[in-house]
Amino acid sequence: MSVRTHGRTRTGWLRHLSRRGVLRAAFGAGVVSGTAGALAPIVNAEGIADGDRTGAAGPLPELREVFDEMYRGRRIRGVESAGGVEITVDGRPLHVMRRADGGYLSMVNHYESFPTPLAVARGAVDELGTAQLSLTSMQQF
C-alpha cells in the first residue's frame, strides 16, 4: 500500500515517518551523546583507571603538613587532605573553601579572598582577635 503526499508516493516504513518523529529521534540521540560526553571524564578518572572499581575503602592517605606556626600567640596548622587543606587554629577547625579563581576564603572572613591557606589562616587569626573558634562541626547545620 502506498500513500500519496505532496505529489510523492511513500511506501513501506516511510509512510509512518513524520517531521515530529525525526525531530524526536534526533533529540533523543543528542541527549544520549551529551550524557555520554558529560560522564566520560568521571568514568575515566585516574582513581578508577587503575582497575580498582570495587569501591572498597583502602588505607587512609597520609596527611602532609603544609604549615605549622605560631602567629600572634595562636598556633595555626594546615595539612593536606583528600578534600584540599584542613586548617586548625589552636586545635579548633577553621572551615576553609577553595574559590574558583584558586584563592581561599574562610568562615571567619568570607568576604575576603586569600592567595594561600597560610594567608587565610593568618587573616582568620587577625579577624578573631582573642575569640576562639567554635568546636561545632559545620555538618550539624
N, C-alpha and C positions, 0 to 999 in steps of 0.2 A: 504494500500500500504506500502511496506517495501523497504528500501534502504540498499544495501549491501556495507559495508565499511570495509576494512582490515579483511575480514573473518567473520565479525559480522553483524548481521542484526539489524537495528534500525527501530523501529516502532513508530507511533504517534508523540508526540512532540519532542522526542529525535532526530528525523531526522533533525530538524531545529537547533539543538544545535551545536554550534561550539566553538572552543577554544577562539576565539575573543569575542563571546557573553558572555561566562563565565567570562573572564577577565574584560569585560566592566561592568558586574553586580557586580563583586567583588570590582572594583574600585569605582563604584557609592556608594555601601554600606559603603566603607571606608570613602569616603568624607562626607557622611551624618553623620556617627557616630563621625568622627573627629570634624565636625562643632558643633554637639550637645555637645561634651565634652568641646570644647573651649568656648561655650556660657553658659554652666551651671553655672560657678561662677558669671557671670554677672546677669543672671536671678535670682539666689538665693542670691543676695547681701542683706546685712542686711537692707539697707534703703528701699528695696522693700518688704522684707519678712513680714513686719507687716501688709500687706494688703492694704496699701495706694498706689495704682497703677494709680491714676488719673493724676499724673504729675503736679498738681496744686501747685503753689508756696505758701509755708506756711510762717509763720513769720520768719524774718531773725534771724539767731542764734546770741547769744551774743558773742562779741569778748572778749576773755580773754587776759588780758595783760600778756605778758611774761617778758618783762623788760622795764624800763623807767629810763634812767640815763643821766647824763652829762659826756661826755668823751672828754677830750682835748678841752673844750669850746663848744662842739657841743652836742645838745640833740638828743640822739638816743632812739628810741622807737620801740618795737616789740609787735605785737598782733597776737594771733592765729586766723586763718580764715579757711574757708572750704577748700581752696587750700593749706594750710600749715601755713606759717607765713608771715605777712606783716610787713616790716621794713621801718621806715622813719628816715631820718637824717635832723634835723632842719625843720621838717614838709614836706619834699620832699621825694617821694617814692624811695627806694633803691630796685631795682629788684634783687631778690634772687631766686636761683634754688636749689632744693634738688638733690644731687648726688645719684647714685645707691648704693654707699658704706655707705650712711647715713650722709655724710658730706654736707656742704653748700658751694656755691660759688655765687659771685655777679657779676653784670655787670661792676663794677669798677675794680675789680681784679679777673677776671675769670680764671686766670692760677693758682690760689692758692685755696686750699680747707681748710675749717674751720670746726671744730667739732660741733659748736653750732651756732644758729642765733646771739647770742650776740657777739661771736668771729668774725663772718663775718661782723657785723656792725662796730665793732672796727677796723677791718682790712680795711674796706672801708674808714673810717674817717682818718686813718693813710695814706692811699694812696691819698685821696683827698687833704689833706693839708688845704689850705684856700679856695679852689674852692668849688662851690656849685653844687649840683646835678641839672640836668635839670628837668623842670616840664612837659616835653613832655611824653606822655604815650607811652609805647612800642607797643601798638596796632596800632599806626599810621604808623608804618613802614611796 
